[in-house]
Amino acid sequence: MICERYDVAVIPFPFAEIPVLKRRPAVVLSGLTFNTANNSTLVAMITSTKQTSWPSDVPLQDLKSAGLSVACLVRWRLTTVPNDLIARKLGKLGGLDRLSREREFANMIG
């Protein structure tokens, strides 16, 4: 499945600390041109965890647009997944969530 930047999709997300893949929502960071040309998509993890936090976590405000039903945040655990592993699209980040994510991403690489 080919996604566009800001799409929220379900993917099997790898974890460094355990040798399994868990399906979870992720936000697409890469654009359509990259995703199509490389047959892969760069994503950041979306989590609902309250057990841990990273200083760079970005809480999502518009859950309905993102297709999420519980409070979640973008965590900057990044991965590139083959497009054929993307299970389905849930939604798309709302405008304010896009802005917050872009701001934190710029701080991270800045």
N, C-alpha and C positions, 0 to 999 in steps of 0.2 A: 504494500500500500504506500502510495506517495503522499506525504503530508506537506503542509506549508508552515512557514514560520508562525509561531504562536499557537499552532494547533495543540490541543491536549489529546494524547493518544495513550492506549494501553500497550505496554511492551513488557517482555520478560527482562527485568532489570538485573544486571549482575551485582553481586555483593563481594567485596574483597574479603570479608571475614568468614563467610560461609560458602561452600562450594555448590550452591544451588541458584537457580534463577527464579525470581518471584515476579508474577505479573503485577504491575503497578502503573499508575498514571505517570506520565512524563510530559514536559513541555518541549516542543520542537524549537531548537535554537537556530538551525541552519535553514537557508532559503530553498525554494523550490528548484532553482537551477543546480545547486550543489546536490540536493537529494536525488534528483533525476540523473545527473551525470555520474554520480558515484554509487548509485543504487544503495545508498546508506544515508542515515539521518542522524544528526547530532542532537542529543536531548539532555535535559536536566531532570533529575528526579523530583517528583511531587510526593510529599509524605504528609500523613496526618499525625505523626508521632508527637507525643508530648514528653517522652522519656528522655530525649536528647535534644540539644539545640546547637546550631552553629551561629556565630555572630553574623554571618552573611545570609541567613535564612530570610526569605521574602514571603510574608503571609499573603495569601490570595484573598481578595475582597469580594470579587464577583464570581461566586461559586456556580451560579446558574449558567452563565455564559461558558464557563470552563467545563460544564457537564459533571460537576462534582456535587456530592450530597452532604459531605461533612467538611469541617474546617480543615484546610490544608495549607501547605507552604511549599515554595520552590526551594529545594536544597541543591547547592551547587556541586552535586555529585554527578559528573558528566560521563556520558558514554556515546559511542557511535554504534548504531544497530543497523543491520541489513534491513532494507525496506520490507522484505517479505516476512520479517518477524513482528512487524507492527500488526497487532491483533485488530484494533478498531480505533476510530476517532470518537472522543467523548464530547468535545466542544472546542472552543477557542478562547484564549485569554481576553478579558475585557480591556478597555482602553487604559484605565488606571493601573491594572495589573501589568500590562505591557510596559508602561512607563516605569513602574517600580522595579520590574525585572531588568530593564535596560540600564537603569541608574546603578543598580547593584552590580551588574555585569561589568559596567564601565569602571566602577570602583575596584572590582576584583582584578582586572587586567591592567589598571591604570597606573 
